[in-house]
Amino acid sequence: MIAQAVPPYSAFAQVYDQLMSHVPMKTWVAYLRAHAGTRERLVDLACGTGELLKTILATCTLPATGVDSSAPMLALARLKLAGLADIKKGSLTSVPLKANFTDWAVCTHDSVNYLVDPDSLILHFREVERILRPGGLYSFDAVTRENMVQEFDGKIREELVNDVYLHWTNYYDEADETLTSHLTFQNGMKTEVETHTQKFYSAEEIQDLVRKAGLDVGSPEGDYKQRKLKSGDAFMNFHCRKPL
């Protein structure tokens, strides 16, 4: 049913939830909510198909907005979150919300790493600072170098999901500290090819850019656990506040 309602030009959107089924979404949500405390409004940046936002809203009732740049992803999100959240087209560097719009924003699954130059990343943090109310919280994750190298570099993944065959190759460039992924989708006679590039940023680089954007940020935690970041973690978790 959902697959039929999605625009036909993106096979990736149709299989995204199945590909991400390994993500412990409820654990992530519990972690994010523990940091957030009581909040009045939520914005999910790079919300994708809306799965995280749907999981959060199953645990609390808040006015909520999801923002993403992919039309097919947004189509899925609107189906899932009809009557629960406002879904808008926008990007991490151009958020279609007014100043002081929300007191809680999140961005998950290494979405910020798709901003492959520091100028774009600081522009993103400035957009977050703009839409946050004073005292507002922004929680996001970033991928670690270990995860890029050990779990993706040189790896080939093949899957058949909902009659869509996926061939996925990955290459990590040590000089540029970028991970490039090529995804080929085949469904009958139709073939689509997508290329995705992510940039590794150290915790120190991220903290510096966050502060330059006018937000306060503490030490990173790791893998959606309330503990210090450690070797072997796949994700760095950051929590930023807009000063009062």
C-alpha positions as CSV (number, residue, x, y, z in Angstrom):
1,M,0.0,0.0,0.0
2,I,2.7,2.5,1.0
3,A,4.9,1.6,-2.0
4,Q,2.1,2.2,-4.4
5,A,1.5,5.7,-3.0
6,V,5.1,6.8,-3.4
7,P,6.2,8.7,-6.5
8,P,7.6,6.0,-8.9
9,Y,10.9,7.7,-9.6
10,S,12.6,6.7,-6.4
11,A,13.1,3.0,-5.7
12,F,15.3,3.9,-2.7
13,A,12.4,5.6,-0.9
14,Q,10.3,2.5,-1.3
15,V,12.8,0.2,0.4
16,Y,14.4,2.7,2.9
17,D,12.5,1.5,6.0
18,Q,13.4,-2.1,5.3
19,L,17.1,-1.2,4.8
20,M,17.1,0.7,8.1
21,S,15.2,-1.9,10.0
22,H,18.3,-2.7,12.1
23,V,18.2,0.7,13.7
24,P,17.1,0.4,17.4
25,M,14.6,3.2,16.9
26,K,12.9,2.9,20.3
27,T,16.3,3.0,22.1
28,W,17.3,6.1,20.1
29,V,14.0,7.8,21.0
30,A,14.4,7.0,24.7
31,Y,17.9,8.5,24.7
32,L,16.8,11.6,22.9
33,R,13.8,12.1,25.2
34,A,15.9,11.6,28.3
35,H,18.1,14.5,27.2
36,A,15.2,16.7,26.1
37,G,13.1,16.5,29.2
38,T,9.8,18.4,28.9
39,R,9.5,20.3,25.6
40,E,6.7,22.2,23.8
41,R,7.4,21.5,20.1
42,L,9.6,19.2,18.0
43,V,11.4,19.6,14.7
44,D,13.0,16.5,13.0
45,L,15.6,17.7,10.4
46,A,16.3,15.3,7.6
47,C,13.3,13.3,8.8
48,G,13.4,10.9,5.8
49,T,10.4,8.7,5.7
50,G,9.3,9.9,9.2
51,E,10.1,6.7,11.1
52,L,11.9,8.4,14.0
53,L,9.4,11.1,14.3
54,K,6.6,8.6,14.3
55,T,8.4,6.7,17.1
56,I,8.8,9.8,19.2
57,L,5.2,10.9,18.8
58,A,4.1,7.4,20.0
59,T,5.7,8.3,23.3
60,C,4.5,11.9,23.7
61,T,2.1,14.4,22.3
62,L,3.8,17.5,20.8
63,P,3.2,19.8,17.9
64,A,5.8,18.4,15.4
65,T,7.3,19.2,12.1
66,G,9.5,17.1,9.8
67,V,11.8,18.6,7.2
68,D,13.5,16.8,4.3
69,S,14.8,17.5,0.8
70,S,13.6,14.3,-0.8
71,A,10.1,14.4,-2.4
72,P,9.7,10.6,-2.3
73,M,10.8,10.4,1.3
74,L,8.4,13.2,2.2
75,A,5.6,11.3,0.5
76,L,6.1,8.4,2.8
77,A,6.4,10.6,5.8
78,R,3.1,12.3,5.0
79,L,1.4,8.9,4.8
80,K,2.8,7.8,8.2
81,L,2.3,11.0,10.0
82,A,-1.1,12.2,8.6
83,G,-2.7,14.2,11.4
84,L,0.3,13.9,13.7
85,A,3.0,16.2,12.1
86,D,3.5,18.9,9.5
87,I,5.9,17.6,6.8
88,K,7.8,20.3,4.8
89,K,10.3,20.2,2.0
90,G,13.6,21.9,2.9
91,S,17.2,21.2,3.5
92,L,19.7,21.2,6.4
93,T,21.0,24.6,5.2
94,S,17.7,26.1,4.4
95,V,15.1,25.2,7.0
96,P,11.6,26.5,6.0
97,L,10.6,27.6,9.5
98,K,10.5,31.0,11.2
99,A,12.9,32.2,13.8
100,N,12.4,31.0,17.4
101,F,10.0,28.3,16.0
102,T,10.8,25.4,18.3
103,D,12.4,24.5,21.6
104,W,13.5,21.0,20.5
105,A,15.2,19.9,17.3
106,V,16.8,16.6,16.3
107,C,18.7,15.2,13.4
108,T,19.7,11.5,13.3
109,H,21.5,8.8,11.3
110,D,24.6,10.8,10.3
111,S,22.6,13.2,8.2
112,V,24.9,16.1,9.0
113,N,27.8,14.2,7.4
114,Y,26.2,14.7,4.0
115,L,27.3,18.4,4.4
116,V,30.7,17.7,3.0
117,D,32.4,21.1,3.6
118,P,32.7,23.1,6.9
119,D,31.0,26.2,5.4
120,S,27.8,24.1,4.7
121,L,27.9,22.6,8.2
122,I,28.2,25.9,10.0
123,L,25.4,27.3,7.8
124,H,23.3,24.3,9.1
125,F,24.1,25.1,12.7
126,R,23.3,28.8,12.1
127,E,19.9,27.7,10.7
128,V,19.3,25.6,13.8
129,E,20.3,28.5,16.0
130,R,17.8,30.7,14.1
131,I,14.8,28.3,14.5
132,L,15.5,27.5,18.2
133,R,14.0,29.5,21.0
134,P,16.3,30.7,23.7
135,G,17.1,27.7,25.9
136,G,16.1,25.4,23.1
137,L,17.9,22.0,22.6
138,Y,19.3,20.5,19.4
139,S,20.4,16.9,19.5
140,F,22.1,15.3,16.6
141,D,24.5,12.5,15.7
142,A,27.6,12.2,13.4
143,V,29.3,9.1,12.1
144,T,32.7,8.1,13.4
145,R,35.7,7.4,11.2
146,E,35.9,3.9,12.6
147,N,32.3,3.2,11.4
148,M,33.0,4.5,7.9
149,V,36.2,2.5,7.5
150,Q,35.3,-0.8,9.3
151,E,31.7,-1.1,8.3
152,F,31.6,0.5,4.8
153,D,35.0,0.9,3.1
154,G,35.3,-1.7,0.4
155,K,32.1,-3.4,1.4
156,I,29.5,-4.5,-1.2
157,R,25.9,-5.1,-0.1
158,E,23.3,-6.9,-2.2
159,E,19.7,-7.1,-1.1
160,L,16.2,-7.9,-2.6
161,V,13.5,-5.8,-0.9
162,N,9.9,-5.5,-2.2
163,D,11.0,-6.8,-5.6
164,V,13.7,-4.2,-5.8
165,Y,17.3,-5.5,-6.2
166,L,19.9,-3.2,-4.5
167,H,23.7,-3.3,-5.3
168,W,25.6,-1.0,-2.9
169,T,29.3,-0.3,-3.0
170,N,31.4,1.9,-0.7
171,Y,34.8,3.6,-0.8
172,Y,36.5,5.7,1.9
173,D,39.0,8.2,0.8
174,E,41.6,8.8,3.5
175,A,42.9,12.0,2.0
176,D,39.5,13.7,1.8
177,E,38.0,11.8,4.8
178,T,34.9,11.1,2.7
179,L,32.8,8.0,2.2
180,T,31.3,7.6,-1.3
181,S,28.5,5.1,-1.8
182,H,27.1,4.0,-5.1
183,L,23.6,2.5,-5.0
184,T,22.1,0.7,-8.0
185,F,18.4,-0.2,-7.8
186,Q,16.7,-2.5,-10.3
187,N,13.0,-3.2,-10.4
188,G,12.0,-5.1,-13.5
189,M,13.3,-3.2,-16.5
190,K,13.9,0.0,-14.5
191,T,17.3,0.9,-13.1
192,E,18.3,3.8,-10.9
193,V,21.8,4.8,-9.8
194,E,22.4,7.1,-6.8
195,T,25.7,8.4,-5.4
196,H,26.0,9.6,-1.8
197,T,29.0,11.2,-0.3
198,Q,29.6,11.8,3.4
199,K,32.4,13.7,5.2
200,F,34.0,12.7,8.5
201,Y,34.3,15.4,11.0
202,S,36.1,15.0,14.3
203,A,34.2,15.8,17.5
204,E,36.5,18.8,18.0
205,E,35.7,20.2,14.5
206,I,32.0,19.8,15.1
207,Q,32.1,21.4,18.5
208,D,34.1,24.3,17.1
209,L,31.5,24.9,14.3
210,V,28.6,24.6,16.7
211,R,30.1,27.3,19.0
212,K,30.8,29.6,16.0
213,A,27.1,29.3,15.1
214,G,26.2,30.7,18.5
215,L,25.2,27.5,20.3
216,D,26.6,25.9,23.5
217,V,27.7,22.3,23.3
218,G,29.1,19.8,25.7
219,S,31.3,16.7,25.3
220,P,30.0,14.1,22.9
221,E,28.4,10.9,24.0
222,G,28.5,7.6,22.0
223,D,26.1,5.3,20.3
224,Y,22.9,6.8,21.9
225,K,24.1,6.0,25.4
226,Q,24.5,8.4,28.3
227,R,28.2,7.9,28.5
228,K,31.4,9.4,27.1
229,L,32.3,8.7,23.5
230,K,34.7,5.7,23.2
231,S,36.7,3.8,20.6
232,G,34.5,1.5,18.6
233,D,31.4,3.7,18.7
234,A,29.5,4.1,15.4
235,F,27.9,7.4,16.3
236,M,28.9,10.6,18.1
237,N,26.0,12.2,19.9
238,F,25.9,16.0,20.5
239,H,23.5,18.1,22.5
240,C,23.5,21.9,21.8
241,R,21.6,24.6,23.5
242,K,20.7,28.1,22.4
243,P,21.8,30.5,25.2
244,L,19.0,32.3,27.1
